[in-house]
Every structure is written in C-alpha cells, then in structure tokens.
Amino acid sequence: MPLGNKVVLDTNIVVSAAISADGTPAKIFELFLEKKIINHTTSRIISELKEVMDRPHISDCISEEYKAFILDKFILLSALIKPIFKENAVPEDEADNEFVNCALTVKADIISGDNHLLKLGMYKGIKIFGANEFLDMISE
C-alpha cells in the first residue's frame, strides 16, 4: 500500500511518459495531472529533469511544445520541498539519493524505472515501486 497519495516521481518516469503516451509511465503521469497522486520534488530533481529532457536523443522524440508542457505541469503541480535528510542510500548513483531524501522528508513512495532505486525495494519505510507495480497496487 502506498502512503496515501504522496509520491516522488523519478525523472525516468516523467521522461518515459513524455516519449510514449501509451506506456505505463504515461498512465502514472496522467494520475499526476488529474491530481490523483501528489508528486513531491526538489529544485535538484527539477534541474535533472530539465537537463535530461534537453538531451538530443530525448529532444528528437518530442516536440519543444510538448516538452514545455511536461516541464510546466511537473513544476506547477508538484509540491516543491527542501529535503531534511541527507541519506546515502544509493552509493552507486549519488544523484538518486535526492529522490530518497525527498521521499523520506514527506513520507512518500517513489515511482521509478531506475535499477539502483528499484533494487532497494524499501528504504526506512519508503516503498520504491516500478511503474507497473505501482499501477497494479493502486488498482487493487
């Protein structure tokens, strides 16, 4: 069970949603747009998302207008927080710690496609879901 409707969307979920409107990440982003889940984010996560969306192999897949729409909605509808934790839960990819620390701060679940995060499964009471696993769980 997720902790209420609070989540932290990993960058790869948002980017995957932007690239493919038919995939599971797009269904999760739709729940976010419909305010059925409340995403929490940080300024670092927003910076990472912008940087990834500007990568040539991503930019080639989506229009500038759609990229702007995704980024604008992500920023507008997400609760921007400043993490109070400084855990090093993912030493293999230190950037992933931002998602863990954000989730710990607000007691939210993480939805990710990142193997470094997914292999944690659970961290200090925070559940890390894959996209399919999250959708399956909320549809029960």
N, CA, C and O atoms as CSV, one atom per row, in Angstrom:
chain,resi,resn,atom,element,x,y,z
A,1,MET,N,N,0.840,-1.195,0.000
A,1,MET,CA,C,0.000,0.000,0.000
A,1,MET,C,C,0.878,1.249,0.000
A,1,MET,O,O,1.848,1.313,0.755
A,2,PRO,N,N,0.563,2.221,-0.815
A,2,PRO,CA,C,1.344,3.458,-0.764
A,2,PRO,C,C,0.941,4.276,0.458
A,2,PRO,O,O,-0.122,4.067,1.043
A,3,LEU,N,N,1.794,5.190,0.823
A,3,LEU,CA,C,1.492,6.089,1.939
A,3,LEU,C,C,0.577,7.190,1.421
A,3,LEU,O,O,1.049,8.239,0.981
A,4,GLY,N,N,-0.734,6.952,1.474
A,4,GLY,CA,C,-1.686,7.921,0.951
A,4,GLY,C,C,-1.495,8.092,-0.535
A,4,GLY,O,O,-1.317,7.114,-1.261
A,5,ASN,N,N,-1.530,9.322,-0.991
A,5,ASN,CA,C,-1.356,9.569,-2.423
A,5,ASN,C,C,-0.091,10.367,-2.703
A,5,ASN,O,O,0.063,10.931,-3.786
A,6,LYS,N,N,0.813,10.416,-1.735
A,6,LYS,CA,C,2.058,11.169,-1.903
A,6,LYS,C,C,3.098,10.294,-2.593
A,6,LYS,O,O,3.349,9.162,-2.179
A,7,VAL,N,N,3.695,10.831,-3.644
A,7,VAL,CA,C,4.728,10.117,-4.380
A,7,VAL,C,C,5.883,11.048,-4.723
A,7,VAL,O,O,5.778,12.271,-4.625
A,8,VAL,N,N,6.978,10.434,-5.124
A,8,VAL,CA,C,8.097,11.137,-5.737
A,8,VAL,C,C,8.320,10.435,-7.073
A,8,VAL,O,O,8.709,9.268,-7.115
A,9,LEU,N,N,8.070,11.154,-8.153
A,9,LEU,CA,C,8.254,10.602,-9.492
A,9,LEU,C,C,9.712,10.755,-9.896
A,9,LEU,O,O,10.258,11.859,-9.894
A,10,ASP,N,N,10.331,9.639,-10.240
A,10,ASP,CA,C,11.706,9.670,-10.720
A,10,ASP,C,C,11.718,10.281,-12.124
A,10,ASP,O,O,10.738,10.201,-12.863
A,11,THR,N,N,12.833,10.881,-12.463
A,11,THR,CA,C,12.995,11.523,-13.769
A,11,THR,C,C,12.648,10.583,-14.913
A,11,THR,O,O,12.006,10.997,-15.878
A,12,ASN,N,N,13.065,9.316,-14.819
A,12,ASN,CA,C,12.839,8.401,-15.931
A,12,ASN,C,C,11.350,8.125,-16.150
A,12,ASN,O,O,10.947,7.822,-17.273
A,13,ILE,N,N,10.538,8.220,-15.117
A,13,ILE,CA,C,9.089,8.041,-15.274
A,13,ILE,C,C,8.521,9.209,-16.081
A,13,ILE,O,O,7.731,9.002,-17.002
A,14,VAL,N,N,8.916,10.417,-15.743
A,14,VAL,CA,C,8.406,11.615,-16.429
A,14,VAL,C,C,8.877,11.643,-17.880
A,14,VAL,O,O,8.093,11.942,-18.780
A,15,VAL,N,N,10.140,11.338,-18.111
A,15,VAL,CA,C,10.681,11.339,-19.474
A,15,VAL,C,C,10.015,10.248,-20.309
A,15,VAL,O,O,9.652,10.481,-21.462
A,16,SER,N,N,9.854,9.062,-19.730
A,16,SER,CA,C,9.183,7.976,-20.447
A,16,SER,C,C,7.744,8.343,-20.784
A,16,SER,O,O,7.252,8.009,-21.862
A,17,ALA,N,N,7.075,9.022,-19.878
A,17,ALA,CA,C,5.700,9.473,-20.131
A,17,ALA,C,C,5.659,10.455,-21.299
A,17,ALA,O,O,4.735,10.426,-22.113
A,18,ALA,N,N,6.669,11.326,-21.375
A,18,ALA,CA,C,6.725,12.309,-22.463
A,18,ALA,C,C,6.989,11.635,-23.804
A,18,ALA,O,O,6.468,12.071,-24.831
A,19,ILE,N,N,7.792,10.579,-23.801
A,19,ILE,CA,C,8.164,9.913,-25.048
A,19,ILE,C,C,7.041,9.034,-25.585
A,19,ILE,O,O,6.801,9.002,-26.792
A,20,SER,N,N,6.352,8.321,-24.700
A,20,SER,CA,C,5.320,7.385,-25.137
A,20,SER,C,C,4.018,7.603,-24.368
A,20,SER,O,O,3.937,7.322,-23.172
A,21,ALA,N,N,3.018,8.101,-25.058
A,21,ALA,CA,C,1.725,8.372,-24.431
A,21,ALA,C,C,0.959,7.099,-24.088
A,21,ALA,O,O,-0.039,7.154,-23.369
A,22,ASP,N,N,1.413,5.957,-24.591
A,22,ASP,CA,C,0.702,4.698,-24.373
A,22,ASP,C,C,1.272,3.856,-23.247
A,22,ASP,O,O,0.652,2.869,-22.852
A,23,GLY,N,N,2.422,4.212,-22.723
A,23,GLY,CA,C,3.084,3.371,-21.736
A,23,GLY,C,C,2.563,3.557,-20.321
A,23,GLY,O,O,1.773,4.459,-20.039
A,24,THR,N,N,3.025,2.681,-19.443
A,24,THR,CA,C,2.653,2.741,-18.035
A,24,THR,C,C,3.079,4.059,-17.391
A,24,THR,O,O,2.294,4.638,-16.640
A,25,PRO,N,N,4.306,4.566,-17.657
A,25,PRO,CA,C,4.667,5.868,-17.082
A,25,PRO,C,C,3.691,6.985,-17.485
A,25,PRO,O,O,3.424,7.888,-16.692
A,26,ALA,N,N,3.162,6.924,-18.710
A,26,ALA,CA,C,2.191,7.941,-19.136
A,26,ALA,C,C,0.904,7.843,-18.316
A,26,ALA,O,O,0.287,8.861,-18.006
A,27,LYS,N,N,0.501,6.625,-17.966
A,27,LYS,CA,C,-0.692,6.453,-17.122
A,27,LYS,C,C,-0.453,7.042,-15.739
A,27,LYS,O,O,-1.350,7.640,-15.146
A,28,ILE,N,N,0.755,6.869,-15.233
A,28,ILE,CA,C,1.093,7.450,-13.929
A,28,ILE,C,C,1.122,8.970,-14.023
A,28,ILE,O,O,0.626,9.653,-13.128
A,29,PHE,N,N,1.699,9.506,-15.097
A,29,PHE,CA,C,1.727,10.967,-15.263
A,29,PHE,C,C,0.306,11.508,-15.391
A,29,PHE,O,O,0.017,12.608,-14.918
A,30,GLU,N,N,-0.570,10.756,-16.016
A,30,GLU,CA,C,-1.985,11.163,-16.123
A,30,GLU,C,C,-2.624,11.239,-14.734
A,30,GLU,O,O,-3.374,12.173,-14.452
A,31,LEU,N,N,-2.337,10.277,-13.877
A,31,LEU,CA,C,-2.832,10.328,-12.491
A,31,LEU,C,C,-2.335,11.589,-11.789
A,31,LEU,O,O,-3.065,12.221,-11.025
A,32,PHE,N,N,-1.080,11.943,-12.062
A,32,PHE,CA,C,-0.490,13.167,-11.518
A,32,PHE,C,C,-1.210,14.401,-12.054
A,32,PHE,O,O,-1.542,15.304,-11.286
A,33,LEU,N,N,-1.456,14.449,-13.365
A,33,LEU,CA,C,-2.160,15.594,-13.957
A,33,LEU,C,C,-3.577,15.719,-13.415
A,33,LEU,O,O,-4.090,16.826,-13.251
A,34,GLU,N,N,-4.209,14.576,-13.138
A,34,GLU,CA,C,-5.572,14.560,-12.592
A,34,GLU,C,C,-5.592,14.780,-11.079
A,34,GLU,O,O,-6.654,14.772,-10.458
A,35,LYS,N,N,-4.414,14.976,-10.496
A,35,LYS,CA,C,-4.243,15.206,-9.058
A,35,LYS,C,C,-4.725,14.034,-8.201
A,35,LYS,O,O,-5.143,14.213,-7.058
A,36,LYS,N,N,-4.657,12.832,-8.778
A,36,LYS,CA,C,-4.987,11.622,-8.023
A,36,LYS,C,C,-3.788,11.146,-7.213
A,36,LYS,O,O,-3.935,10.408,-6.239
A,37,ILE,N,N,-2.610,11.575,-7.625
A,37,ILE,CA,C,-1.397,11.402,-6.833
A,37,ILE,C,C,-0.736,12.774,-6.733
A,37,ILE,O,O,-0.801,13.577,-7.664
A,38,ILE,N,N,-0.110,13.025,-5.609
A,38,ILE,CA,C,0.551,14.314,-5.392
A,38,ILE,C,C,2.057,14.068,-5.422
A,38,ILE,O,O,2.606,13.382,-4.560
A,39,ASN,N,N,2.710,14.640,-6.426
A,39,ASN,CA,C,4.152,14.486,-6.555
A,39,ASN,C,C,4.873,15.521,-5.708
A,39,ASN,O,O,4.466,16.679,-5.617
A,40,HIS,N,N,5.949,15.071,-5.095
A,40,HIS,CA,C,6.836,15.957,-4.343
A,40,HIS,C,C,8.177,15.968,-5.052
A,40,HIS,O,O,8.646,14.941,-5.541
A,41,THR,N,N,8.776,17.126,-5.100
A,41,THR,CA,C,10.032,17.270,-5.839
A,41,THR,C,C,10.920,18.287,-5.152
A,41,THR,O,O,10.524,18.939,-4.187
A,42,THR,N,N,12.124,18.404,-5.668
A,42,THR,CA,C,13.095,19.373,-5.159
A,42,THR,C,C,13.659,20.157,-6.333
A,42,THR,O,O,13.456,19.795,-7.492
A,43,SER,N,N,14.360,21.223,-6.023
A,43,SER,CA,C,14.971,22.009,-7.098
A,43,SER,C,C,16.001,21.173,-7.857
A,43,SER,O,O,16.159,21.350,-9.065
A,44,ARG,N,N,16.701,20.272,-7.179
A,44,ARG,CA,C,17.674,19.404,-7.861
A,44,ARG,C,C,16.986,18.438,-8.815
A,44,ARG,O,O,17.481,18.196,-9.916
A,45,ILE,N,N,15.858,17.889,-8.406
A,45,ILE,CA,C,15.121,16.972,-9.280
A,45,ILE,C,C,14.623,17.723,-10.510
A,45,ILE,O,O,14.691,17.203,-11.623
A,46,ILE,N,N,14.129,18.927,-10.319
A,46,ILE,CA,C,13.660,19.738,-11.457
A,46,ILE,C,C,14.824,20.026,-12.403
A,46,ILE,O,O,14.668,19.933,-13.621
A,47,SER,N,N,15.976,20.372,-11.861
A,47,SER,CA,C,17.160,20.633,-12.701
A,47,SER,C,C,17.557,19.397,-13.487
A,47,SER,O,O,17.889,19.486,-14.670
A,48,GLU,N,N,17.524,18.237,-12.826
A,48,GLU,CA,C,17.859,16.984,-13.517
A,48,GLU,C,C,16.868,16.708,-14.637
A,48,GLU,O,O,17.260,16.317,-15.736
A,49,LEU,N,N,15.583,16.911,-14.361
A,49,LEU,CA,C,14.559,16.666,-15.377
A,49,LEU,C,C,14.770,17.571,-16.593
A,49,LEU,O,O,14.685,17.116,-17.734
A,50,LYS,N,N,15.043,18.837,-16.348
A,50,LYS,CA,C,15.291,19.769,-17.454
A,50,LYS,C,C,16.501,19.328,-18.268
A,50,LYS,O,O,16.468,19.344,-19.499
A,51,GLU,N,N,17.572,18.935,-17.576
A,51,GLU,CA,C,18.794,18.514,-18.255
A,51,GLU,C,C,18.546,17.269,-19.111
A,51,GLU,O,O,18.998,17.204,-20.254
A,52,VAL,N,N,17.839,16.293,-18.568
A,52,VAL,CA,C,17.562,15.065,-19.308
A,52,VAL,C,C,16.656,15.348,-20.504
A,52,VAL,O,O,16.879,14.812,-21.590
A,53,MET,N,N,15.651,16.174,-20.316
A,53,MET,CA,C,14.726,16.493,-21.410
A,53,MET,C,C,15.434,17.229,-22.550
A,53,MET,O,O,14.975,17.198,-23.691
A,54,ASP,N,N,16.553,17.891,-22.239
A,54,ASP,CA,C,17.314,18.610,-23.268
A,54,ASP,C,C,18.345,17.741,-23.987
A,54,ASP,O,O,18.979,18.198,-24.938
A,55,ARG,N,N,18.518,16.502,-23.546
A,55,ARG,CA,C,19.466,15.623,-24.229
A,55,ARG,C,C,18.972,15.360,-25.657
A,55,ARG,O,O,17.777,15.161,-25.871
A,56,PRO,N,N,19.884,15.360,-26.628
A,56,PRO,CA,C,19.479,15.213,-28.034
A,56,PRO,C,C,18.605,13.987,-28.311
A,56,PRO,O,O,17.629,14.094,-29.054
A,57,HIS,N,N,18.925,12.844,-27.744
A,57,HIS,CA,C,18.141,11.644,-28.042
A,57,HIS,C,C,16.737,11.706,-27.439
A,57,HIS,O,O,15.854,10.954,-27.854
A,58,ILE,N,N,16.524,12.587,-26.472
A,58,ILE,CA,C,15.186,12.799,-25.911
A,58,ILE,C,C,14.478,13.896,-26.719
A,58,ILE,O,O,13.322,13.744,-27.115
A,59,SER,N,N,15.177,14.977,-26.949
A,59,SER,CA,C,14.600,16.097,-27.710
A,59,SER,C,C,14.143,15.677,-29.093
A,59,SER,O,O,13.180,16.227,-29.626
A,60,ASP,N,N,14.832,14.700,-29.678
A,60,ASP,CA,C,14.448,14.213,-31.008
A,60,ASP,C,C,13.114,13.470,-30.988
A,60,ASP,O,O,12.471,13.323,-32.028
A,61,CYS,N,N,12.698,13.005,-29.821
A,61,CYS,CA,C,11.475,12.191,-29.697
A,61,CYS,C,C,10.219,13.000,-29.399
A,61,CYS,O,O,9.106,12.524,-29.625
A,62,ILE,N,N,10.387,14.218,-28.896
A,62,ILE,CA,C,9.216,15.020,-28.506
A,62,ILE,C,C,9.380,16.456,-28.992
A,62,ILE,O,O,10.496,16.959,-29.127
A,63,SER,N,N,8.266,17.094,-29.247
A,63,SER,CA,C,8.306,18.479,-29.718
A,63,SER,C,C,8.685,19.419,-28.569
A,63,SER,O,O,8.513,19.090,-27.396
A,64,GLU,N,N,9.189,20.560,-28.924
A,64,GLU,CA,C,9.522,21.581,-27.913
A,64,GLU,C,C,8.273,21.985,-27.118
A,64,GLU,O,O,8.345,22.219,-25.912
A,65,GLU,N,N,7.138,22.062,-27.805
A,65,GLU,CA,C,5.887,22.447,-27.139
A,65,GLU,C,C,5.475,21.403,-26.107
A,65,GLU,O,O,5.064,21.744,-24.997
A,66,TYR,N,N,5.588,20.128,-26.480
A,66,TYR,CA,C,5.194,19.070,-25.553
A,66,TYR,C,C,6.177,18.978,-24.384
A,66,TYR,O,O,5.779,18.741,-23.244
A,67,LYS,N,N,7.453,19.167,-24.678
A,67,LYS,CA,C,8.462,19.189,-23.618
A,67,LYS,C,C,8.150,20.318,-22.635
A,67,LYS,O,O,8.211,20.119,-21.422
A,68,ALA,N,N,7.822,21.478,-23.146
A,68,ALA,CA,C,7.472,22.620,-22.285
A,68,ALA,C,C,6.229,22.315,-21.462
A,68,ALA,O,O,6.162,22.661,-20.282
A,69,PHE,N,N,5.240,21.666,-22.081
A,69,PHE,CA,C,4.011,21.289,-21.372
A,69,PHE,C,C,4.344,20.359,-20.194
A,69,PHE,O,O,3.886,20.583,-19.074
A,70,ILE,N,N,5.139,19.320,-20.452
A,70,ILE,CA,C,5.504,18.348,-19.412
A,70,ILE,C,C,6.244,19.050,-18.267
A,70,ILE,O,O,5.903,18.870,-17.098
A,71,LEU,N,N,7.242,19.839,-18.607
A,71,LEU,CA,C,8.021,20.539,-17.581
A,71,LEU,C,C,7.162,21.525,-16.800
A,71,LEU,O,O,7.243,21.588,-15.573
A,72,ASP,N,N,6.341,22.292,-17.506
A,72,ASP,CA,C,5.484,23.279,-16.833
A,72,ASP,C,C,4.521,22.598,-15.858
A,72,ASP,O,O,4.360,23.045,-14.722
A,73,LYS,N,N,3.887,21.522,-16.305
A,73,LYS,CA,C,2.939,20.806,-15.435
A,73,LYS,C,C,3.656,20.173,-14.246
A,73,LYS,O,O,3.156,20.198,-13.121
A,74,PHE,N,N,4.839,19.603,-14.510
A,74,PHE,CA,C,5.613,18.989,-13.432
A,74,PHE,C,C,5.923,20.026,-12.354
A,74,PHE,O,O,5.751,19.766,-11.163
A,75,ILE,N,N,6.377,21.193,-12.779
A,75,ILE,CA,C,6.748,22.246,-11.829
A,75,ILE,C,C,5.510,22.835,-11.148
A,75,ILE,O,O,5.510,23.044,-9.935
A,76,LEU,N,N,4.473,23.098,-11.911
A,76,LEU,CA,C,3.267,23.729,-11.387
A,76,LEU,C,C,2.507,22.842,-10.407
A,76,LEU,O,O,2.033,23.317,-9.375
A,77,LEU,N,N,2.389,21.561,-10.726
A,77,LEU,CA,C,1.537,20.672,-9.931
A,77,LEU,C,C,2.279,19.911,-8.834
A,77,LEU,O,O,1.644,19.302,-7.974
A,78,SER,N,N,3.586,19.936,-8.850
A,78,SER,CA,C,4.358,19.240,-7.820
A,78,SER,C,C,4.517,20.123,-6.582
A,78,SER,O,O,4.576,21.349,-6.678
A,79,ALA,N,N,4.583,19.480,-5.432
A,79,ALA,CA,C,4.889,20.182,-4.190
A,79,ALA,C,C,6.415,20.275,-4.086
A,79,ALA,O,O,7.103,19.261,-3.971
A,80,LEU,N,N,6.926,21.491,-4.129
A,80,LEU,CA,C,8.370,21.716,-4.065
A,80,LEU,C,C,8.799,21.734,-2.604
A,80,LEU,O,O,8.292,22.525,-1.808
A,81,ILE,N,N,9.739,20.854,-2.259
A,81,ILE,CA,C,10.194,20.779,-0.875
A,81,ILE,C,C,11.710,20.857,-0.818
A,81,ILE,O,O,12.396,20.702,-1.828
A,82,LYS,N,N,12.216,21.097,0.374
A,82,LYS,CA,C,13.654,21.062,0.624
A,82,LYS,C,C,13.893,19.868,1.544
A,82,LYS,O,O,13.437,19.869,2.688
A,83,PRO,N,N,14.605,18.848,1.056
A,83,PRO,CA,C,14.810,17.656,1.876
A,83,PRO,C,C,15.548,17.965,3.180
A,83,PRO,O,O,16.474,18.775,3.208
A,84,ILE,N,N,15.121,17.306,4.250
A,84,ILE,CA,C,15.809,17.463,5.534
A,84,ILE,C,C,16.746,16.284,5.801
A,84,ILE,O,O,17.521,16.303,6.757
A,85,PHE,N,N,16.670,15.266,4.956
A,85,PHE,CA,C,17.542,14.098,5.090
A,85,PHE,C,C,18.719,14.204,4.132
A,85,PHE,O,O,18.641,14.859,3.093
A,86,LYS,N,N,19.803,13.549,4.503
A,86,LYS,CA,C,20.994,13.500,3.645
A,86,LYS,C,C,21.522,12.061,3.618
A,86,LYS,O,O,22.711,11.811,3.812
A,87,GLU,N,N,20.613,11.142,3.375
A,87,GLU,CA,C,20.962,9.721,3.327
A,87,GLU,C,C,21.799,9.421,2.082
A,87,GLU,O,O,21.670,10.079,1.049
A,88,ASN,N,N,22.652,8.419,2.209
A,88,ASN,CA,C,23.421,7.936,1.068
A,88,ASN,C,C,22.970,6.496,0.790
A,88,ASN,O,O,23.744,5.547,0.917
A,89,ALA,N,N,21.709,6.368,0.409
A,89,ALA,CA,C,21.096,5.060,0.191
A,89,ALA,C,C,21.554,4.412,-1.111
A,89,ALA,O,O,21.504,3.190,-1.252
A,90,VAL,N,N,22.001,5.236,-2.068
A,90,VAL,CA,C,22.378,4.725,-3.392
A,90,VAL,C,C,23.800,5.182,-3.714
A,90,VAL,O,O,23.981,6.108,-4.504
A,91,PRO,N,N,24.809,4.550,-3.118
A,91,PRO,CA,C,26.184,4.993,-3.376
A,91,PRO,C,C,26.622,4.795,-4.826
A,91,PRO,O,O,27.536,5.479,-5.287
A,92,GLU,N,N,25.980,3.858,-5.564
A,92,GLU,CA,C,26.347,3.619,-6.969
A,92,GLU,C,C,25.946,4.786,-7.879
A,92,GLU,O,O,26.539,4.977,-8.940
A,93,ASP,N,N,24.953,5.556,-7.470
A,93,ASP,CA,C,24.494,6.702,-8.266
A,93,ASP,C,C,23.977,7.759,-7.295
A,93,ASP,O,O,22.794,7.800,-6.958
A,94,GLU,N,N,24.897,8.607,-6.861
A,94,GLU,CA,C,24.572,9.560,-5.795
A,94,GLU,C,C,23.419,10.499,-6.138
A,94,GLU,O,O,22.741,10.987,-5.234
A,95,ALA,N,N,23.180,10.763,-7.419
A,95,ALA,CA,C,22.059,11.627,-7.811
A,95,ALA,C,C,20.725,11.019,-7.387
A,95,ALA,O,O,19.766,11.746,-7.129
A,96,ASP,N,N,20.659,9.697,-7.314
A,96,ASP,CA,C,19.418,9.032,-6.905
A,96,ASP,C,C,19.074,9.281,-5.442
A,96,ASP,O,O,17.917,9.136,-5.045
A,97,ASN,N,N,20.056,9.649,-4.645
A,97,ASN,CA,C,19.789,9.943,-3.235
A,97,ASN,C,C,18.823,11.108,-3.063
A,97,ASN,O,O,18.125,11.187,-2.053
A,98,GLU,N,N,18.776,12.004,-4.028
A,98,GLU,CA,C,17.853,13.143,-3.948
A,98,GLU,C,C,16.402,12.660,-3.891
A,98,GLU,O,O,15.587,13.229,-3.165
A,99,PHE,N,N,16.081,11.620,-4.650
A,99,PHE,CA,C,14.723,11.069,-4.659
A,99,PHE,C,C,14.406,10.411,-3.317
A,99,PHE,O,O,13.306,10.559,-2.783
A,100,VAL,N,N,15.385,9.682,-2.783
A,100,VAL,CA,C,15.207,9.032,-1.482
A,100,VAL,C,C,15.015,10.080,-0.391
A,100,VAL,O,O,14.106,9.961,0.430
A,101,ASN,N,N,15.858,11.096,-0.376
A,101,ASN,CA,C,15.779,12.128,0.659
A,101,ASN,C,C,14.505,12.951,0.559
A,101,ASN,O,O,13.944,13.362,1.574
A,102,CYS,N,N,14.052,13.189,-0.659
A,102,CYS,CA,C,12.772,13.876,-0.866
A,102,CYS,C,C,11.638,13.019,-0.294
A,102,CYS,O,O,10.789,13.517,0.446
A,103,ALA,N,N,11.630,11.735,-0.641
A,103,ALA,CA,C,10.576,10.825,-0.179
A,103,ALA,C,C,10.587,10.682,1.344
A,103,ALA,O,O,9.528,10.681,1.971
A,104,LEU,N,N,11.762,10.563,1.936
A,104,LEU,CA,C,11.855,10.455,3.391
A,104,LEU,C,C,11.306,11.700,4.077
A,104,LEU,O,O,10.631,11.602,5.102
A,105,THR,N,N,11.592,12.858,3.516
A,105,THR,CA,C,11.157,14.122,4.115
A,105,THR,C,C,9.644,14.220,4.199
A,105,THR,O,O,9.108,14.708,5.194
A,106,VAL,N,N,8.943,13.759,3.156
A,106,VAL,CA,C,7.475,13.904,3.124
A,106,VAL,C,C,6.740,12.586,3.340
A,106,VAL,O,O,5.513,12.535,3.261
A,107,LYS,N,N,7.503,11.502,3.618
A,107,LYS,CA,C,6.919,10.170,3.812
A,107,LYS,C,C,6.071,9.749,2.601
A,107,LYS,O,O,4.895,9.405,2.722
A,108,ALA,N,N,6.714,9.790,1.445
A,108,ALA,CA,C,6.061,9.451,0.175
A,108,ALA,C,C,6.715,8.213,-0.427
A,108,ALA,O,O,7.850,7.872,-0.094
A,109,ASP,N,N,5.990,7.554,-1.308
A,109,ASP,CA,C,6.548,6.446,-2.075
A,109,ASP,C,C,7.280,7.004,-3.294
A,109,ASP,O,O,6.984,8.104,-3.760
A,110,ILE,N,N,8.231,6.238,-3.799
A,110,ILE,CA,C,8.955,6.604,-5.013
A,110,ILE,C,C,8.463,5.708,-6.143
A,110,ILE,O,O,8.286,4.503,-5.959
A,111,ILE,N,N,8.241,6.305,-7.317
A,111,ILE,CA,C,7.909,5.542,-8.517
A,111,ILE,C,C,9.069,5.751,-9.483
A,111,ILE,O,O,9.375,6.879,-9.870
A,112,SER,N,N,9.712,4.646,-9.866
A,112,SER,CA,C,10.948,4.747,-10.627
A,112,SER,C,C,11.101,3.600,-11.609
A,112,SER,O,O,10.482,2.546,-11.466
A,113,GLY,N,N,11.926,3.828,-12.595
A,113,GLY,CA,C,12.359,2.778,-13.504
A,113,GLY,C,C,13.859,2.565,-13.381
A,113,GLY,O,O,14.454,1.832,-14.171
A,114,ASP,N,N,14.471,3.206,-12.390
A,114,ASP,CA,C,15.914,3.169,-12.178
A,114,ASP,C,C,16.286,1.939,-11.350
A,114,ASP,O,O,15.801,1.766,-10.232
A,115,ASN,N,N,17.144,1.094,-11.903
A,115,ASN,CA,C,17.525,-0.141,-11.214
A,115,ASN,C,C,18.193,0.087,-9.865
A,115,ASN,O,O,18.010,-0.705,-8.941
A,116,HIS,N,N,18.976,1.177,-9.743
A,116,HIS,CA,C,19.612,1.466,-8.459
A,116,HIS,C,C,18.569,1.683,-7.369
A,116,HIS,O,O,18.734,1.213,-6.243
A,117,LEU,N,N,17.509,2.386,-7.700
A,117,LEU,CA,C,16.437,2.625,-6.724
A,117,LEU,C,C,15.571,1.385,-6.543
A,117,LEU,O,O,15.239,1.008,-5.419
A,118,LEU,N,N,15.212,0.759,-7.647
A,118,LEU,CA,C,14.311,-0.396,-7.575
A,118,LEU,C,C,14.901,-1.539,-6.755
A,118,LEU,O,O,14.163,-2.259,-6.083
A,119,LYS,N,N,16.217,-1.712,-6.802
A,119,LYS,CA,C,16.802,-2.823,-6.050
A,119,LYS,C,C,16.726,-2.576,-4.540
A,119,LYS,O,O,16.821,-3.523,-3.759
A,120,LEU,N,N,16.556,-1.325,-4.121
A,120,LEU,CA,C,16.343,-1.053,-2.695
A,120,LEU,C,C,15.004,-1.641,-2.234
A,120,LEU,O,O,14.899,-2.200,-1.142
A,121,GLY,N,N,13.979,-1.501,-3.095
A,121,GLY,CA,C,12.646,-2.022,-2.767
A,121,GLY,C,C,11.959,-1.218,-1.684
A,121,GLY,O,O,10.864,-0.691,-1.880
A,122,MET,N,N,12.611,-1.131,-0.547
A,122,MET,CA,C,12.100,-0.372,0.600
A,122,MET,C,C,13.313,0.252,1.269
A,122,MET,O,O,14.373,-0.366,1.366
A,123,TYR,N,N,13.142,1.477,1.726
A,123,TYR,CA,C,14.234,2.137,2.440
A,123,TYR,C,C,13.646,2.964,3.569
A,123,TYR,O,O,12.949,3.951,3.334
A,124,LYS,N,N,13.935,2.551,4.797
A,124,LYS,CA,C,13.473,3.266,6.000
A,124,LYS,C,C,11.980,3.601,5.927
A,124,LYS,O,O,11.562,4.715,6.243
A,125,GLY,N,N,11.195,2.619,5.508
A,125,GLY,CA,C,9.741,2.776,5.458
A,125,GLY,C,C,9.204,3.358,4.167
A,125,GLY,O,O,7.990,3.450,3.988
A,126,ILE,N,N,10.089,3.754,3.265
A,126,ILE,CA,C,9.679,4.310,1.967
A,126,ILE,C,C,9.702,3.187,0.937
A,126,ILE,O,O,10.729,2.534,0.756
A,127,LYS,N,N,8.585,2.958,0.265
A,127,LYS,CA,C,8.496,1.910,-0.762
A,127,LYS,C,C,8.910,2.497,-2.105
A,127,LYS,O,O,8.505,3.602,-2.467
A,128,ILE,N,N,9.721,1.741,-2.835
A,128,ILE,CA,C,10.129,2.149,-4.184
A,128,ILE,C,C,9.466,1.192,-5.162
A,128,ILE,O,O,9.776,0.002,-5.209
A,129,PHE,N,N,8.543,1.748,-5.943
A,129,PHE,CA,C,7.749,0.981,-6.891
A,129,PHE,C,C,8.272,1.146,-8.309
A,129,PHE,O,O,8.727,2.226,-8.686
A,130,GLY,N,N,8.206,0.077,-9.094
A,130,GLY,CA,C,8.304,0.193,-10.535
A,130,GLY,C,C,6.957,0.693,-11.035
A,130,GLY,O,O,5.967,0.627,-10.306
A,131,ALA,N,N,6.901,1.188,-12.258
A,131,ALA,CA,C,5.660,1.761,-12.797
A,131,ALA,C,C,4.525,0.738,-12.822
A,131,ALA,O,O,3.421,1.029,-12.363
A,132,ASN,N,N,4.785,-0.446,-13.350
A,132,ASN,CA,C,3.741,-1.475,-13.413
A,132,ASN,C,C,3.289,-1.893,-12.023
A,132,ASN,O,O,2.095,-2.051,-11.771
A,133,GLU,N,N,4.246,-2.070,-11.129
A,133,GLU,CA,C,3.933,-2.472,-9.756
A,133,GLU,C,C,3.043,-1.432,-9.085
A,133,GLU,O,O,2.093,-1.786,-8.386
A,134,PHE,N,N,3.345,-0.143,-9.295
A,134,PHE,CA,C,2.532,0.915,-8.693
A,134,PHE,C,C,1.100,0.877,-9.231
A,134,PHE,O,O,0.143,0.923,-8.459
A,135,LEU,N,N,0.957,0.794,-10.549
A,135,LEU,CA,C,-0.381,0.760,-11.126
A,135,LEU,C,C,-1.171,-0.473,-10.676
A,135,LEU,O,O,-2.367,-0.384,-10.397
A,136,ASP,N,N,-0.502,-1.608,-10.609
A,136,ASP,CA,C,-1.166,-2.827,-10.127
A,136,ASP,C,C,-1.649,-2.646,-8.696
A,136,ASP,O,O,-2.765,-3.035,-8.350
A,137,MET,N,N,-0.796,-2.049,-7.869
A,137,MET,CA,C,-1.124,-1.875,-6.460
A,137,MET,C,C,-2.310,-0.914,-6.275
A,137,MET,O,O,-3.193,-1.182,-5.460
A,138,ILE,N,N,-2.341,0.182,-7.010
A,138,ILE,CA,C,-3.443,1.125,-6.794
A,138,ILE,C,C,-4.755,0.650,-7.420
A,138,ILE,O,O,-5.825,1.144,-7.064
A,139,SER,N,N,-4.678,-0.303,-8.347
A,139,SER,CA,C,-5.907,-0.790,-8.966
A,139,SER,C,C,-6.543,-1.937,-8.169
A,139,SER,O,O,-7.635,-2.400,-8.497
A,140,GLU,N,N,-5.839,-2.392,-7.108
A,140,GLU,CA,C,-6.386,-3.478,-6.275
A,140,GLU,C,C,-7.523,-2.991,-5.410
A,140,GLU,O,O,-8.098,-3.770,-4.649
